[in-house]
Amino acid sequence: MTDFKDISTATNQNVMTEVERDEFLSEALVSRLTSQRSDGWPHVAPVWYVWQDGVFVHSIGAGRRHLRNIAENPLVTECIDVDYRLAGGLAAGAKAVTCFGRAEMIDDREYAIAAIEQILFRYLGPDDGRAYLEPSIAELDHGRQMIRVTPVRWVTWDYTKAG
């Protein structure tokens, strides 16, 4: 695949550095994962994720459309954004990361259990996350899948930067 340079839809000053991007992705934000349906329409749904070691990791429940789509076509897009302008006015800015990547299903139970725990604790905290851990692990025997998305290309912007 072509090696793409990180770009921005704004100005060159608004492109996030790799460090800024990784810091932003470490926040407990929601990704909108887009996969391609066989009928040609994109399928977009909000999903939780962990960003680690340069990949997105998702725990996707059995029967979810993304699983069928990715089995047919591994090319996906992720969009993670916040718009501070909604509460703070125009000067507050906005940040977004769009990742074009390749998805793969991971069939490694130990990896899946560790990732499920990370995802639940990240979004729900350790106390509430523990309540969902065992049921989520049990779903691995009934079709829950771990999806790893490896980035190929980035589009980022940070309107909180001067420029």
N, CA and C atoms as a LAMMPS dump frame, in Angstrom:
ITEM: TIMESTEP
0
ITEM: NUMBER OF ATOMS
489
ITEM: BOX BOUNDS ff ff ff
-5.0000000000000000e+02 5.0000000000000000e+02
-5.0000000000000000e+02 5.0000000000000000e+02
-5.0000000000000000e+02 5.0000000000000000e+02
ITEM: ATOMS id mol type element x y z
1 1 1 N 0.821 -1.178 0
2 1 2 C 0 0 0
3 1 3 C 0.87 1.25 0
4 2 1 N 0.351 2.312 -0.54
5 2 2 C 1.079 3.565 -0.611
6 2 3 C 1.364 4.093 0.778
7 3 1 N 2.535 4.64 0.994
8 3 2 C 2.896 5.255 2.26
9 3 3 C 2.45 6.713 2.215
10 4 1 N 1.413 7.051 2.959
11 4 2 C 0.862 8.39 2.95
12 4 3 C 1.5 9.251 4.019
13 5 1 N 1.661 10.525 3.71
14 5 2 C 2.132 11.505 4.678
15 5 3 C 0.923 11.932 5.506
16 6 1 N 1.154 12.189 6.809
17 6 2 C 0.072 12.707 7.636
18 6 3 C -0.333 14.061 7.097
19 7 1 N -1.639 14.268 6.963
20 7 2 C -2.137 15.523 6.406
21 7 3 C -3.225 16.09 7.3
22 8 1 N -3.617 17.306 7.002
23 8 2 C -4.715 17.952 7.703
24 8 3 C -5.663 18.522 6.666
25 9 1 N -6.931 18.616 7.059
26 9 2 C -7.887 19.268 6.176
27 9 3 C -7.879 20.771 6.415
28 10 1 N -7.113 21.213 7.395
29 10 2 C -7.014 22.643 7.703
30 10 3 C -5.704 23.156 7.129
31 11 1 N -4.853 23.699 7.967
32 11 2 C -3.559 24.197 7.521
33 11 3 C -2.456 23.29 8.041
34 12 1 N -1.261 23.45 7.504
35 12 2 C -0.135 22.646 7.981
36 12 3 C 0.131 22.857 9.464
37 13 1 N -0.192 24.031 9.98
38 13 2 C 0.009 24.322 11.4
39 13 3 C -0.97 23.544 12.276
40 14 1 N -2.072 23.086 11.707
41 14 2 C -3.086 22.38 12.482
42 14 3 C -2.909 20.86 12.493
43 15 1 N -1.946 20.34 11.734
44 15 2 C -1.692 18.903 11.747
45 15 3 C -1.159 18.515 13.118
46 16 1 N -1.669 17.433 13.677
47 16 2 C -1.14 16.933 14.945
48 16 3 C 0.175 16.21 14.697
49 17 1 N 1.103 16.378 15.613
50 17 2 C 2.311 15.577 15.574
51 17 3 C 1.946 14.164 16.021
52 18 1 N 2.842 13.234 15.832
53 18 2 C 2.591 11.857 16.272
54 18 3 C 2.35 11.818 17.786
55 19 1 N 3.133 12.578 18.532
56 19 2 C 2.965 12.627 19.991
57 19 3 C 1.606 13.212 20.354
58 20 1 N 1.22 14.303 19.704
59 20 2 C -0.09 14.916 19.965
60 20 3 C -1.224 13.96 19.612
61 21 1 N -1.074 13.276 18.494
62 21 2 C -2.104 12.319 18.063
63 21 3 C -2.243 11.188 19.076
64 22 1 N -1.113 10.632 19.512
65 22 2 C -1.151 9.535 20.478
66 22 3 C -1.74 9.989 21.813
67 23 1 N -1.41 11.192 22.221
68 23 2 C -1.965 11.739 23.465
69 23 3 C -3.484 11.901 23.338
70 24 1 N -3.936 12.425 22.217
71 24 2 C -5.371 12.598 21.967
72 24 3 C -6.072 11.241 21.968
73 25 1 N -5.493 10.254 21.3
74 25 2 C -6.106 8.929 21.215
75 25 3 C -6.09 8.187 22.546
76 26 1 N -5.259 8.631 23.493
77 26 2 C -5.229 7.992 24.807
78 26 3 C -6.402 8.43 25.683
79 27 1 N -7.112 9.485 25.268
80 27 2 C -8.298 9.933 26.003
81 27 3 C -9.442 8.937 25.777
82 28 1 N -10.35 8.862 26.719
83 28 2 C -11.509 7.961 26.605
84 28 3 C -12.564 8.611 25.711
85 29 1 N -12.323 8.545 24.419
86 29 2 C -13.223 9.104 23.416
87 29 3 C -13.878 7.962 22.644
88 30 1 N -14.864 8.273 21.855
89 30 2 C -15.557 7.264 21.055
90 30 3 C -15.089 7.369 19.609
91 31 1 N -14.82 6.226 19.023
92 31 2 C -14.482 6.173 17.602
93 31 3 C -15.742 5.834 16.82
94 32 1 N -15.859 6.44 15.66
95 32 2 C -16.883 6.013 14.726
96 32 3 C -16.164 5.155 13.693
97 33 1 N -16.419 3.856 13.787
98 33 2 C -15.773 2.882 12.919
99 33 3 C -16.644 2.684 11.688
100 34 1 N -16.017 2.819 10.522
101 34 2 C -16.732 2.651 9.257
102 34 3 C -16.162 1.46 8.508
103 35 1 N -17.034 0.541 8.161
104 35 2 C -16.661 -0.598 7.324
105 35 3 C -17.555 -0.58 6.094
106 36 1 N -17.196 -1.379 5.114
107 36 2 C -17.896 -1.356 3.827
108 36 3 C -18.859 -2.54 3.724
109 37 1 N -20.123 -2.251 3.543
110 37 2 C -21.13 -3.293 3.354
111 37 3 C -21.014 -3.885 1.948
112 38 1 N -21.474 -5.107 1.785
113 38 2 C -21.409 -5.753 0.47
114 38 3 C -22.338 -5.096 -0.545
115 39 1 N -23.361 -4.348 -0.08
116 39 2 C -24.246 -3.663 -1.017
117 39 3 C -23.717 -2.292 -1.428
118 40 1 N -22.481 -1.962 -0.98
119 40 2 C -21.836 -0.718 -1.374
120 40 3 C -21.98 0.424 -0.388
121 41 1 N -22.93 0.335 0.526
122 41 2 C -23.12 1.4 1.512
123 41 3 C -22.109 1.275 2.643
124 42 1 N -21.622 2.415 3.136
125 42 2 C -20.747 2.347 4.314
126 42 3 C -21.587 2.059 5.559
127 43 1 N -20.99 1.385 6.512
128 43 2 C -21.632 1.117 7.803
129 43 3 C -20.817 1.828 8.871
130 44 1 N -21.446 2.759 9.574
131 44 2 C -20.766 3.555 10.598
132 44 3 C -21.447 3.306 11.935
133 45 1 N -20.644 3.048 12.969
134 45 2 C -21.198 2.85 14.307
135 45 3 C -20.173 3.317 15.333
136 46 1 N -20.654 3.892 16.434
137 46 2 C -19.735 4.291 17.497
138 46 3 C -19.223 3.054 18.236
139 47 1 N -17.929 3.038 18.515
140 47 2 C -17.317 1.912 19.229
141 47 3 C -16.263 2.429 20.201
142 48 1 N -16.085 1.688 21.283
143 48 2 C -15 1.967 22.223
144 48 3 C -13.732 1.336 21.672
145 49 1 N -12.593 1.848 22.099
146 49 2 C -11.324 1.342 21.597
147 49 3 C -10.228 1.522 22.642
148 50 1 N -9.148 0.837 22.415
149 50 2 C -7.882 1.098 23.091
150 50 3 C -6.873 1.354 21.99
151 51 1 N -6.078 2.399 22.145
152 51 2 C -4.997 2.717 21.221
153 51 3 C -3.723 2.27 21.903
154 52 1 N -3.068 1.247 21.361
155 52 2 C -1.842 0.737 21.978
156 52 3 C -0.916 0.157 20.915
157 53 1 N 0.347 0.406 21.108
158 53 2 C 1.369 -0.134 20.206
159 53 3 C 1.082 0.178 18.742
160 54 1 N 0.505 1.366 18.483
161 54 2 C 0.288 1.807 17.116
162 54 3 C -0.905 1.2 16.406
163 55 1 N -1.821 0.57 17.157
164 55 2 C -3.027 0.006 16.558
165 55 3 C -4.242 0.316 17.439
166 56 1 N -5.418 0.331 16.811
167 56 2 C -6.682 0.401 17.535
168 56 3 C -7.117 -1.021 17.835
169 57 1 N -7.657 -1.237 19.022
170 57 2 C -8.198 -2.545 19.381
171 57 3 C -9.651 -2.34 19.801
172 58 1 N -10.545 -3.153 19.227
173 58 2 C -11.977 -3.086 19.515
174 58 3 C -12.474 -4.469 19.913
175 59 1 N -13.458 -4.48 20.79
176 59 2 C -14.176 -5.694 21.148
177 59 3 C -15.569 -5.557 20.541
178 60 1 N -15.872 -6.402 19.561
179 60 2 C -17.114 -6.272 18.801
180 60 3 C -18.013 -7.478 19.094
181 61 1 N -19.235 -7.195 19.512
182 61 2 C -20.181 -8.243 19.877
183 61 3 C -20.614 -9.101 18.701
184 62 1 N -20.982 -10.328 19.023
185 62 2 C -21.449 -11.286 18.005
186 62 3 C -22.619 -10.7 17.234
187 63 1 N -22.645 -10.985 15.954
188 63 2 C -23.751 -10.545 15.118
189 63 3 C -23.662 -9.107 14.642
190 64 1 N -22.652 -8.363 15.091
191 64 2 C -22.53 -6.972 14.662
192 64 3 C -22.142 -6.913 13.192
193 65 1 N -22.704 -5.973 12.488
194 65 2 C -22.495 -5.818 11.044
195 65 3 C -21.007 -5.657 10.692
196 66 1 N -20.257 -4.971 11.554
197 66 2 C -18.834 -4.768 11.268
198 66 3 C -18.097 -6.094 11.068
199 67 1 N -18.463 -7.109 11.822
200 67 2 C -17.768 -8.398 11.697
201 67 3 C -17.956 -8.996 10.303
202 68 1 N -19.162 -8.963 9.803
203 68 2 C -19.421 -9.487 8.448
204 68 3 C -18.695 -8.651 7.403
205 69 1 N -18.767 -7.324 7.569
206 69 2 C -18.136 -6.437 6.591
207 69 3 C -16.622 -6.637 6.545
208 70 1 N -15.998 -6.685 7.709
209 70 2 C -14.533 -6.822 7.775
210 70 3 C -14.086 -8.174 7.228
211 71 1 N -14.895 -9.207 7.432
212 71 2 C -14.56 -10.525 6.872
213 71 3 C -14.494 -10.465 5.347
214 72 1 N -15.315 -9.597 4.749
215 72 2 C -15.331 -9.455 3.291
216 72 3 C -14.339 -8.425 2.778
217 73 1 N -14.117 -7.36 3.555
218 73 2 C -13.252 -6.265 3.12
219 73 3 C -12.604 -5.644 4.359
220 74 1 N -11.302 -5.811 4.539
221 74 2 C -10.649 -5.347 5.765
222 74 3 C -10.37 -3.84 5.823
223 75 1 N -10.685 -3.088 4.776
224 75 2 C -10.412 -1.651 4.782
225 75 3 C -11.485 -0.923 5.584
226 76 1 N -11.033 -0.16 6.598
227 76 2 C -11.948 0.564 7.483
228 76 3 C -11.45 1.989 7.678
229 77 1 N -12.339 2.814 8.209
230 77 2 C -11.987 4.172 8.581
231 77 3 C -12.464 4.39 10.014
232 78 1 N -11.635 5.07 10.799
233 78 2 C -11.997 5.438 12.166
234 78 3 C -11.966 6.957 12.25
235 79 1 N -12.935 7.536 12.946
236 79 2 C -12.942 8.974 13.19
237 79 3 C -13.172 9.213 14.676
238 80 1 N -12.252 9.922 15.297
239 80 2 C -12.337 10.284 16.707
240 80 3 C -12.208 11.797 16.771
241 81 1 N -13.181 12.466 17.395
242 81 2 C -13.13 13.92 17.405
243 81 3 C -13.805 14.492 18.643
244 82 1 N -13.456 15.723 18.949
245 82 2 C -14.123 16.524 19.972
246 82 3 C -14.26 17.931 19.418
247 83 1 N -15.374 18.55 19.721
248 83 2 C -15.608 19.915 19.256
249 83 3 C -15.891 20.793 20.473
250 84 1 N -14.825 21.424 20.969
251 84 2 C -14.93 22.276 22.156
252 84 3 C -15.741 23.539 21.869
253 85 1 N -15.91 23.87 20.581
254 85 2 C -16.63 25.086 20.198
255 85 3 C -18.093 25.043 20.625
256 86 1 N -18.65 23.845 20.75
257 86 2 C -20.059 23.717 21.107
258 86 3 C -20.347 24.304 22.483
259 87 1 N -19.411 24.172 23.409
260 87 2 C -19.599 24.7 24.762
261 87 3 C -18.82 25.987 24.992
262 88 1 N -17.692 26.136 24.3
263 88 2 C -16.8 27.253 24.594
264 88 3 C -16.721 28.333 23.538
265 89 1 N -17.5 28.243 22.489
266 89 2 C -17.453 29.234 21.43
267 89 3 C -16.384 28.914 20.4
268 90 1 N -16.381 29.677 19.342
269 90 2 C -15.512 29.428 18.195
270 90 3 C -14.041 29.356 18.563
271 91 1 N -13.588 30.203 19.471
272 91 2 C -12.169 30.241 19.834
273 91 3 C -11.716 28.996 20.592
274 92 1 N -12.642 28.204 21.11
275 92 2 C -12.274 27.013 21.884
276 92 3 C -11.652 25.927 21.01
277 93 1 N -11.983 25.914 19.718
278 93 2 C -11.365 24.976 18.789
279 93 3 C -11.996 23.594 18.774
280 94 1 N -11.377 22.712 18.013
281 94 2 C -11.83 21.325 17.854
282 94 3 C -10.612 20.481 17.498
283 95 1 N -10.715 19.175 17.737
284 95 2 C -9.652 18.24 17.374
285 95 3 C -10.277 17.018 16.726
286 96 1 N -9.58 16.47 15.752
287 96 2 C -10.075 15.251 15.111
288 96 3 C -8.923 14.432 14.559
289 97 1 N -9.119 13.137 14.601
290 97 2 C -8.196 12.174 14.012
291 97 3 C -9.025 11.233 13.156
292 98 1 N -8.673 11.121 11.902
293 98 2 C -9.281 10.141 11.019
294 98 3 C -8.176 9.193 10.579
295 99 1 N -8.453 7.923 10.722
296 99 2 C -7.484 6.884 10.384
297 99 3 C -8.078 5.99 9.316
298 100 1 N -7.348 5.804 8.238
299 100 2 C -7.694 4.819 7.228
300 100 3 C -6.816 3.615 7.535
301 101 1 N -7.414 2.449 7.729
302 101 2 C -6.606 1.319 8.159
303 101 3 C -7.11 -0.015 7.66
304 102 1 N -6.359 -1.029 8.043
305 102 2 C -6.688 -2.423 7.714
306 102 3 C -7.079 -3.118 9.009
307 103 1 N -8.243 -3.74 8.986
308 103 2 C -8.743 -4.449 10.164
309 103 3 C -8.461 -5.942 10.04
310 104 1 N -8.199 -6.541 11.171
311 104 2 C -8.048 -7.993 11.217
312 104 3 C -8.692 -8.504 12.496
313 105 1 N -9.286 -9.671 12.388
314 105 2 C -9.867 -10.308 13.553
315 105 3 C -8.771 -11.091 14.265
316 106 1 N -8.711 -10.921 15.572
317 106 2 C -7.667 -11.565 16.37
318 106 3 C -8.279 -12.752 17.106
319 107 1 N -7.733 -13.919 16.846
320 107 2 C -8.237 -15.146 17.457
321 107 3 C -7.22 -15.642 18.493
322 108 1 N -7.05 -14.855 19.546
323 108 2 C -6.117 -15.166 20.625
324 108 3 C -6.835 -14.841 21.931
325 109 1 N -7.256 -15.859 22.657
326 109 2 C -8.092 -15.676 23.844
327 109 3 C -7.408 -14.821 24.909
328 110 1 N -6.14 -15.057 25.181
329 110 2 C -5.432 -14.26 26.196
330 110 3 C -5.375 -12.785 25.796
331 111 1 N -5.068 -12.531 24.553
332 111 2 C -5.06 -11.154 24.032
333 111 3 C -6.446 -10.538 24.176
334 112 1 N -7.481 -11.307 23.823
335 112 2 C -8.857 -10.807 23.889
336 112 3 C -9.252 -10.453 25.311
337 113 1 N -8.941 -11.31 26.256
338 113 2 C -9.307 -11.054 27.65
339 113 3 C -8.618 -9.792 28.161
340 114 1 N -7.335 -9.66 27.872
341 114 2 C -6.594 -8.462 28.305
342 114 3 C -7.165 -7.203 27.655
343 115 1 N -7.499 -7.289 26.373
344 115 2 C -8.038 -6.126 25.665
345 115 3 C -9.427 -5.756 26.172
346 116 1 N -10.274 -6.743 26.405
347 116 2 C -11.616 -6.477 26.938
348 116 3 C -11.498 -5.766 28.282
349 117 1 N -10.619 -6.247 29.129
350 117 2 C -10.426 -5.612 30.438
351 117 3 C -9.955 -4.162 30.276
352 118 1 N -8.988 -3.938 29.405
353 118 2 C -8.502 -2.576 29.165
354 118 3 C -9.616 -1.659 28.682
355 119 1 N -10.404 -2.137 27.737
356 119 2 C -11.484 -1.323 27.179
357 119 3 C -12.527 -1.003 28.245
358 120 1 N -12.98 -2.016 28.979
359 120 2 C -14.002 -1.793 30.002
360 120 3 C -13.508 -0.859 31.101
361 121 1 N -12.289 -1.068 31.571
362 121 2 C -11.755 -0.224 32.643
363 121 3 C -11.531 1.196 32.151
364 122 1 N -11.138 1.339 30.906
365 122 2 C -10.901 2.67 30.322
366 122 3 C -12.187 3.507 30.305
367 123 1 N -13.284 2.901 29.893
368 123 2 C -14.53 3.642 29.722
369 123 3 C -15.437 3.626 30.953
370 124 1 N -15.39 2.565 31.733
371 124 2 C -16.293 2.437 32.87
372 124 3 C -15.612 2.576 34.224
373 125 1 N -14.268 2.546 34.227
374 125 2 C -13.541 2.536 35.49
375 125 3 C -13.453 1.109 36.014
376 126 1 N -12.539 0.874 36.965
377 126 2 C -12.328 -0.499 37.442
378 126 3 C -13.552 -1.125 38.114
379 127 1 N -14.295 -0.353 38.902
380 127 2 C -15.436 -0.94 39.62
381 127 3 C -16.532 -1.383 38.67
382 128 1 N -17.027 -0.469 37.837
383 128 2 C -18.083 -0.833 36.888
384 128 3 C -17.558 -1.764 35.8
385 129 1 N -16.306 -1.595 35.407
386 129 2 C -15.72 -2.46 34.391
387 129 3 C -15.689 -3.913 34.82
388 130 1 N -15.39 -4.164 36.112
389 130 2 C -15.361 -5.541 36.617
390 130 3 C -16.728 -6.217 36.479
391 131 1 N -17.793 -5.436 36.635
392 131 2 C -19.139 -6.008 36.54
393 131 3 C -19.427 -6.561 35.147
394 132 1 N -18.803 -6.002 34.129
395 132 2 C -19.037 -6.44 32.748
396 132 3 C -17.948 -7.372 32.225
397 133 1 N -16.888 -7.554 32.99
398 133 2 C -15.747 -8.321 32.494
399 133 3 C -16.097 -9.784 32.226
400 134 1 N -16.622 -10.488 33.203
401 134 2 C -16.917 -11.911 33.016
402 134 3 C -17.965 -12.145 31.919
403 135 1 N -19.07 -11.373 31.904
404 135 2 C -20.024 -11.577 30.801
405 135 3 C -19.408 -11.32 29.428
406 136 1 N -18.54 -10.334 29.34
407 136 2 C -17.891 -10.032 28.048
408 136 3 C -16.937 -11.15 27.644
409 137 1 N -16.205 -11.68 28.612
410 137 2 C -15.295 -12.796 28.323
411 137 3 C -16.099 -14.021 27.882
412 138 1 N -17.218 -14.265 28.546
413 138 2 C -18.065 -15.408 28.174
414 138 3 C -18.568 -15.278 26.74
415 139 1 N -18.782 -14.045 26.283
416 139 2 C -19.25 -13.825 24.911
417 139 3 C -18.212 -14.233 23.868
418 140 1 N -16.941 -14.39 24.275
419 140 2 C -15.917 -14.845 23.324
420 140 3 C -16.262 -16.233 22.792
421 141 1 N -16.983 -17.024 23.589
422 141 2 C -17.389 -18.367 23.155
423 141 3 C -18.644 -18.337 22.294
424 142 1 N -19.222 -17.134 22.122
425 142 2 C -20.474 -17.02 21.377
426 142 3 C -20.39 -15.955 20.287
427 143 1 N -19.186 -15.719 19.779
428 143 2 C -19.048 -14.859 18.614
429 143 3 C -18.439 -13.481 18.822
430 144 1 N -18.22 -13.059 20.084
431 144 2 C -17.532 -11.774 20.29
432 144 3 C -16.146 -11.88 19.669
433 145 1 N -15.725 -10.817 18.96
434 145 2 C -14.436 -10.816 18.26
435 145 3 C -13.61 -9.593 18.652
436 146 1 N -12.328 -9.793 18.682
437 146 2 C -11.402 -8.682 18.857
438 146 3 C -10.958 -8.258 17.462
439 147 1 N -11.024 -6.965 17.221
440 147 2 C -10.613 -6.399 15.941
441 147 3 C -9.417 -5.49 16.188
442 148 1 N -8.381 -5.679 15.406
443 148 2 C -7.21 -4.803 15.479
444 148 3 C -7.132 -4.046 14.155
445 149 1 N -7.033 -2.709 14.253
446 149 2 C -6.946 -1.867 13.062
447 149 3 C -5.551 -1.255 13.013
448 150 1 N -4.845 -1.558 11.947
449 150 2 C -3.509 -1.02 11.722
450 150 3 C -3.617 0.178 10.785
451 151 1 N -3.197 1.357 11.245
452 151 2 C -3.297 2.56 10.404
453 151 3 C -2.431 2.477 9.158
454 152 1 N -2.979 3.026 8.077
455 152 2 C -2.259 3.161 6.816
456 152 3 C -2.07 4.644 6.505
457 153 1 N -3.083 5.443 6.84
458 153 2 C -3.047 6.872 6.521
459 153 3 C -3.812 7.639 7.601
460 154 1 N -3.347 8.844 7.886
461 154 2 C -3.971 9.708 8.899
462 154 3 C -4.386 11.038 8.282
463 155 1 N -5.487 11.564 8.785
464 155 2 C -5.862 12.957 8.567
465 155 3 C -6.167 13.498 9.957
466 156 1 N -5.466 14.541 10.377
467 156 2 C -5.667 15.084 11.717
468 156 3 C -5.8 16.598 11.648
469 157 1 N -6.453 17.167 12.647
470 157 2 C -6.425 18.603 12.812
471 157 3 C -6.65 18.945 14.262
472 158 1 N -6.053 20.046 14.644
473 158 2 C -6.16 20.559 15.997
474 158 3 C -6.372 22.063 15.893
475 159 1 N -7.621 22.48 15.986
476 159 2 C -7.952 23.908 15.87
477 159 3 C -7.685 24.653 17.181
478 160 1 N -7.153 23.95 18.188
479 160 2 C -6.771 24.648 19.412
480 160 3 C -5.374 25.256 19.283
481 161 1 N -4.66 24.853 18.229
482 161 2 C -3.318 25.406 17.973
483 161 3 C -3.442 26.785 17.335
484 162 1 N -2.481 27.601 17.625
485 162 2 C -2.432 28.918 16.938
486 162 3 C -2.037 28.679 15.481
487 163 1 N -2.561 29.499 14.579
488 163 2 C -2.133 29.377 13.208
489 163 3 C -3.172 29.527 12.242
